[in-house]
């Protein structure tokens, strides 16, 4: 499937891309090659092939879900200029 210059311009417009008119033939050739490759992939018989999320059966090593830091909330609130009920008070920025 070969794309024409008008189709490339329409695609560029829909994608909100600015392209030089001198580059349109190259874009048309590249996009046509991509579409031909996708068409080739569509012709592959995939019956009996199980879908997978990743080609490797790798298992992710996870660390234990446990607390590793102490609660220093009061220490940090003590450094703030204004606090109330455990919250930081900041100037109003929206009127």
C-alpha positions, -999 to +999 in steps of 0.1 A: +000+000+000+017+031-012+007+064+003+002+095-018+015+130-008-020+142+000-024+113+025+009+121+042-002+157+045-035+146+060-018+123+085+006+151+095-023+175+099-043+150+121-011+144+142-005+181+144+030+177+129+046+204+108+066+188+079+085+203+050+070+197+016+104+186+004+103+157+029+069+144+020+082+118-005+105+103+021+077+103+047+054+086+022+080+059+015+087+053+052+050+051+061+043+028+032+071+005+043+056+005+078+021-003+066+035-031+043+053-046+073+021-045+094+002-061+065+029-088+064+025-094+101-013-097+097-007-126+073+012-147+099-008-177+112-009-173+150-034-201+158-023-221+188+001-194+199-006-183+235-005-146+241+021-134+265+031-102+283+068-108+281+090-132+261+109-143+292+094-162+321+113-140+346+100-135+381+106-102+397+125-103+430+105-083+455+117-072+489+096-079+519+068-053+525+079-040+559+084-005+575+121+005+573+119+041+584+107+056+616+078+081+618+094+116+620+063+136+614+065+156+646+102+164+640+094+178+605+064+197+617+085+213+644+107+228+617+077+244+599+067+280+604+030+274+608+012+241+616-022+231+628-036+196+637-006+179+622-008+199+589+014+225+573-003+259+570+007+278+538-005+312+524-035+312+502-025+314+465-060+313+448-085+341+454 
